[in-house]
């Protein structure tokens, strides 16, 4: 069971303010101390009410019109090292390793965002070279179907 404060906190976290100190802004909004916001958030995580906190970036609103998933085949033994340039890049929103499938030999994925297709291709090439990835494909986004998270009812 959630308290009224926890419900209000979850709603505030859903629309986390884009300011240098978001928890301070939430505390002001809820009329409490920052320590109360942080402690309640930690309790909600411990109880499993919150499983993950993360930003949903609206890339097109940020001016990033070109988006593509770089896919490659990377030996699992070197995957973490290969991922490092991607993980550290401001142009990559997520990067992960998955199992291959009979008709799909790629196991390495990185979503790259840029202002233009040319810029994206230059970024992808530089990242792949940094990771010693010799062969990759870029799968361009054509249409975005959903970009929403949970909502407290």
C-alpha positions in Angstrom: 0.0 0.0 0.0 1.3 3.4 -0.9 1.0 6.5 1.3 -0.3 9.7 -0.2 3.3 11.1 0.0 4.7 8.0 -1.9 2.0 8.5 -4.6 2.9 12.1 -5.0 6.6 11.3 -5.0 6.1 8.7 -7.8 4.2 11.2 -9.9 6.9 13.8 -9.4 9.7 11.3 -10.2 7.8 10.3 -13.4 8.2 13.9 -14.7 11.6 14.4 -13.1 12.5 18.1 -13.6 15.4 18.8 -16.0 17.3 21.0 -13.5 20.7 20.6 -11.8 19.1 19.4 -8.5 15.9 17.5 -9.4 15.4 16.0 -6.0 15.5 19.5 -4.5 12.9 20.7 -7.0 10.7 17.7 -6.0 11.1 18.4 -2.3 10.0 22.0 -2.9 7.0 20.7 -5.0 6.0 18.3 -2.3 6.7 20.7 0.6 9.3 18.5 2.3 13.1 18.2 2.7 15.4 16.7 0.1 16.5 14.0 2.6 12.8 13.0 2.8 12.6 12.6 -1.0 15.8 10.6 -1.1 14.9 8.4 1.8 11.4 7.6 0.5 12.8 6.9 -3.0 15.3 4.4 -1.5 12.5 2.7 0.5 10.4 2.4 -2.7 13.4 0.8 -4.4 14.0 -1.6 -1.5 10.3 -2.6 -1.5 10.4 -3.2 -5.3 7.9 -0.5 -6.1 10.6 1.3 -8.2 12.7 -1.2 -10.1 14.6 1.3 -12.2 15.1 5.1 -12.5 16.1 6.3 -15.9 15.5 9.1 -18.4 13.5 8.8 -21.5 15.2 11.1 -24.0 13.0 12.5 -26.7 15.7 12.5 -29.3 13.8 14.3 -32.1 12.8 17.1 -29.7 16.5 17.5 -28.8 17.3 18.0 -32.5 18.7 14.5 -33.1 16.9 13.5 -36.3 19.2 10.6 -37.3 18.9 7.4 -35.2 20.3 4.0 -36.0 21.1 0.8 -34.2 24.6 -0.4 -34.9 24.8 -4.2 -35.0 27.9 -6.3 -35.1 29.3 -9.7 -34.3 31.7 -9.4 -31.3 33.5 -12.2 -29.5 32.0 -12.4 -26.0 35.5 -12.6 -24.5 36.2 -9.0 -25.7 32.7 -7.6 -25.6 33.1 -5.5 -22.5 36.3 -3.9 -23.9 34.6 -3.4 -27.3 31.6 -1.8 -25.6 33.7 0.8 -23.8 33.9 3.5 -26.5 30.1 3.1 -27.1 29.2 3.3 -23.4 31.4 6.4 -23.0 29.9 8.2 -26.0 27.4 10.9 -25.6 25.9 9.8 -28.9 24.9 6.3 -27.7 21.8 5.9 -25.6 22.1 2.2 -25.0 24.5 -0.7 -25.8 24.1 -4.4 -25.1 25.1 -7.9 -25.9 22.5 -10.5 -26.9 22.5 -14.1 -28.1 22.6 -14.7 -31.8 19.9 -16.6 -33.7 20.2 -19.0 -36.7 19.3 -16.3 -39.2 20.9 -13.4 -37.3 24.6 -13.5 -36.4 24.8 -10.2 -34.7 25.2 -10.1 -30.9 26.3 -6.5 -30.2 23.9 -3.6 -30.4 24.4 0.1 -29.8 21.8 2.8 -30.5 23.4 5.9 -31.9 21.8 9.4 -32.2 23.0 12.3 -34.3 21.8 15.5 -36.0 22.1 14.0 -39.5 22.7 10.7 -41.3 26.2 11.8 -42.4 27.1 12.8 -38.8 25.7 9.4 -37.5 27.8 7.5 -40.0 31.0 9.3 -39.1 30.2 8.7 -35.4 29.5 5.0 -36.0 32.6 4.5 -38.0 34.8 6.2 -35.3 33.2 4.2 -32.5 33.6 0.9 -34.5 37.3 1.7 -35.2 37.8 2.5 -31.5 36.3 -0.8 -30.5 38.2 -2.8 -33.2 34.9 -3.7 -34.9 35.7 -4.3 -38.5 32.3 -5.1 -39.8 28.9 -3.7 -38.7 25.5 -2.7 -40.1 23.4 0.4 -39.3 19.7 -0.2 -38.9 18.0 3.2 -39.3 14.9 4.1 -37.3 12.0 4.7 -39.7 9.2 5.3 -37.2 8.9 5.6 -33.5 5.8 3.8 -32.2 6.0 4.2 -28.4 8.1 6.3 -26.0 6.2 6.1 -22.8 6.9 4.7 -19.4 4.7 3.6 -16.5 2.0 5.8 -15.1 0.6 5.5 -11.5 -3.2 4.9 -11.8 
